[in-house]
């Protein structure tokens, strides 16, 4: 279980930038909310142009000397993965215990239904996450296309002598950094999307174990060696 960040740990970041996992600056920390246990419950962020947003405390983590805000899609996908892993492992354990007679049938059926209901809830959550990931991937593709277009345009203006070397290098470095960060996020988005897409209806639940019907052993075919002992043998004797 991940321990919540405390006010003591995070207060040194007050007034400092808040980054996303890919190194992009999200905004500046201007406020911190904490409960009576000193656990951070929210972080106030100035995102620019005088706009302020409140971010949940469970989306914030400390990495090296930076305060990092995890994207909503990443938090939701990680929560889904953990829940799905737990419920599938428990279903498998239930089936194994029932198959060897360690759980009564009525208790087993009740417990299995509870976990199957949880699986159905996870299916709905999975669809919502896939929609979010699809939208984010589309946004990132648009951003990458725009950055690549700007990069090509800058190269053209530099080659034609309309941009000097210093200006060209400054903007090119900024675009290159933007491309690296956007591609890193898109790679992770696509990876999680692929993982969730494989969990279709056929693999999102574990089928109940089939009831085994005892098979009667075939009756042995009588052989010469197994003939009844009281069988009568008739001999015919011919006189000479």
C-alpha positions in Angstrom: 0.0 0.0 0.0 1.3 3.5 -0.9 1.7 5.7 2.1 0.2 9.2 1.7 2.5 12.2 1.5 2.7 14.3 4.6 2.6 18.0 4.9 6.2 17.9 6.3 7.4 16.2 3.2 5.7 18.4 0.7 5.9 21.9 2.3 9.3 22.6 0.8 7.8 22.6 -2.7 5.5 25.5 -1.9 6.0 28.1 -4.6 8.0 25.7 -6.8 7.0 24.1 -10.1 4.9 21.0 -10.3 5.8 18.6 -13.1 4.1 15.7 -14.9 5.9 12.3 -15.1 7.4 13.3 -18.4 9.2 16.5 -17.2 6.7 19.0 -18.4 5.8 21.8 -16.0 2.2 21.7 -15.0 2.1 24.8 -12.9 3.3 26.2 -9.6 2.4 25.0 -6.1 0.5 27.8 -4.3 -1.4 25.9 -1.6 -1.5 22.6 0.3 -4.4 20.9 2.1 -3.8 18.4 4.9 -6.0 16.4 7.3 -5.5 16.0 11.1 -3.1 13.1 10.4 -0.8 15.5 8.5 -1.6 13.7 5.3 -1.9 15.8 2.1 -5.4 15.7 0.7 -5.0 18.4 -2.0 -2.6 20.7 -3.7 -3.5 24.1 -5.2 -1.8 24.8 -8.5 -1.4 28.0 -10.5 -1.4 26.8 -14.1 -0.9 30.2 -15.7 -2.8 33.3 -16.8 -4.1 33.6 -13.2 -6.0 30.2 -13.4 -5.9 28.0 -10.3 -6.8 24.3 -10.0 -7.1 21.9 -7.0 -5.4 18.5 -7.5 -6.1 15.5 -5.3 -3.3 14.6 -2.9 -3.2 10.9 -4.1 -2.1 12.1 -7.5 1.0 13.8 -6.2 4.3 12.1 -5.5 7.9 13.1 -4.8 10.6 12.0 -7.3 14.2 13.0 -6.5 13.9 16.8 -5.9 10.7 17.3 -7.9 7.0 17.2 -7.1 5.2 15.1 -9.7 1.5 15.1 -10.6 0.3 11.9 -12.2 -2.2 12.2 -15.0 -5.7 11.1 -14.2 -5.7 8.3 -16.8 -2.5 6.9 -15.3 -4.0 6.8 -11.8 -7.2 5.2 -13.0 -5.4 2.6 -15.0 -3.1 1.6 -12.1 -6.1 1.3 -9.8 -7.9 -0.9 -12.3 -4.9 -3.1 -12.8 -4.6 -3.7 -9.0 -8.3 -4.4 -8.6 -8.4 -6.7 -11.6 -5.4 -8.6 -10.4 -6.8 -9.1 -6.9 -10.3 -10.3 -8.0 -8.9 -12.7 -10.6 -6.5 -14.2 -8.1 -9.3 -14.6 -5.5 -11.6 -16.3 -8.0 -8.9 -18.7 -9.0 -8.2 -19.5 -5.3 -12.0 -20.0 -4.7 -12.2 -22.5 -7.7 -9.2 -24.5 -6.5 -10.5 -24.7 -2.9 -14.0 -25.8 -4.1 -12.6 -28.4 -6.6 -10.8 -30.2 -3.7 -13.8 -30.0 -1.4 -12.5 -27.4 1.1 -15.5 -25.0 0.6 -19.1 -25.9 0.8 -21.1 -25.5 -2.4 -23.5 -22.8 -1.2 -20.7 -20.7 0.4 -18.6 -21.1 -2.7 -21.5 -19.9 -5.0 -22.2 -16.9 -2.8 -18.6 -15.8 -2.7 -18.1 -16.4 -6.4 -21.1 -14.3 -7.3 -19.7 -11.4 -5.2 -16.5 -11.5 -7.1 -18.2 -11.9 -10.5 -20.2 -8.8 -9.7 -16.9 -7.0 -9.0 -15.6 -8.2 -12.4 -18.7 -6.7 -14.1 -18.1 -3.4 -12.4 -14.5 -3.5 -13.6 -15.7 -4.1 -17.1 -17.6 -0.8 -17.0 -14.6 1.0 -15.5 -12.3 -0.5 -18.2 -14.4 0.9 -21.0 -14.3 4.3 -19.5 -10.5 4.2 -19.1 -10.1 3.0 -22.7 -12.2 5.9 -23.9 -10.0 8.3 -21.9 -6.8 6.7 -23.3 -8.1 6.9 -26.8 -8.8 10.6 -26.4 -5.5 11.3 -24.9 -3.7 9.4 -27.6 -5.5 11.5 -30.2 -4.5 14.7 -28.4 -0.9 13.6 -28.3 -0.9 12.7 -32.0 -2.2 16.2 -32.8 0.5 17.8 -30.6 3.3 15.7 -32.2 2.0 16.7 -35.6 2.0 20.4 -34.7 5.5 20.2 -33.2 6.9 18.4 -36.3 5.3 21.0 -38.5 6.9 23.8 -36.5 10.2 22.1 -36.6 10.1 21.7 -40.4 9.0 25.3 -40.8 11.9 26.5 -38.6 14.4 24.5 -40.7 13.0 26.1 -43.8 13.3 29.6 -42.4 16.8 29.0 -41.1 17.9 27.5 -44.4 16.5 30.6 -46.2 18.3 32.9 -43.9 15.1 34.3 -42.3 16.0 32.8 -38.8 19.5 33.4 -37.3 21.5 30.6 -35.8 20.8 31.6 -32.2 17.1 31.8 -32.6 16.9 28.7 -34.6 18.8 26.7 -32.0 16.7 27.9 -29.1 13.4 27.0 -30.7 14.7 23.7 -32.1 15.9 22.6 -28.6 12.5 23.5 -27.2 10.7 21.5 -29.9 13.0 18.5 -29.6 12.3 18.4 -25.8 8.6 18.7 -26.5 8.7 15.8 -29.0 10.6 13.5 -26.6 8.2 14.2 -23.8 5.0 13.8 -25.9 6.3 10.6 -27.5 7.2 9.2 -24.0 3.6 9.8 -22.8 2.1 8.4 -26.0 4.2 5.3 -25.7 2.9 4.7 -22.2 -0.7 5.5 -23.2 -0.5 3.1 -26.1 1.0 0.4 -23.9 -1.8 0.6 -21.3 -4.4 0.8 -24.0 -3.1 -2.4 -25.5 -3.1 -4.2 -22.1 -6.7 -3.2 -21.3 -7.8 -4.0 -24.9 -6.7 -7.6 -24.4 -8.9 -8.0 -21.4 -12.1 -8.6 -23.5 -15.2 -10.3 -22.3 -13.7 -13.7 -22.7 -10.7 -13.0 -20.5 -12.2 -10.6 -18.0 -13.6 -13.4 -15.9 -12.6 -16.9 -14.8 -15.0 -19.6 -15.7 -16.3 -21.8 -12.9 -14.7 -25.2 -12.8 -16.6 -27.8 -14.7 -18.4 -30.5 -12.7 -16.6 -33.8 -13.2 -18.8 -36.8 -13.8 -17.3 -40.1 -12.7 -16.8 -42.5 -15.5 -17.4 -46.2 -14.9 -14.6 -48.5 -15.7 -15.3 -50.8 -18.6 -16.0 -54.4 -17.8 -13.2 -56.7 -18.7 -13.6 -59.0 -21.6 -13.6 -62.7 -20.5 -10.5 -64.6 -21.8 -9.4 -68.2 -21.8 -7.5 -67.7 -18.6 -10.5 -66.3 -16.8 -13.0 -69.0 -17.7 -15.1 -70.4 -14.8 -13.3 -73.2 -12.9 -16.4 -75.5 -13.0 -16.5 -75.7 -16.8 -16.9 -79.3 -18.0 -14.6 -80.7 -20.7 -15.8 -83.7 -22.7 -13.3 -86.2 -24.1 -14.1 -88.8 -26.8 -12.1 -92.0 -26.6 -11.8 -94.3 -29.7 -11.1 -98.0 -29.3 -8.4 -99.6 -31.5 
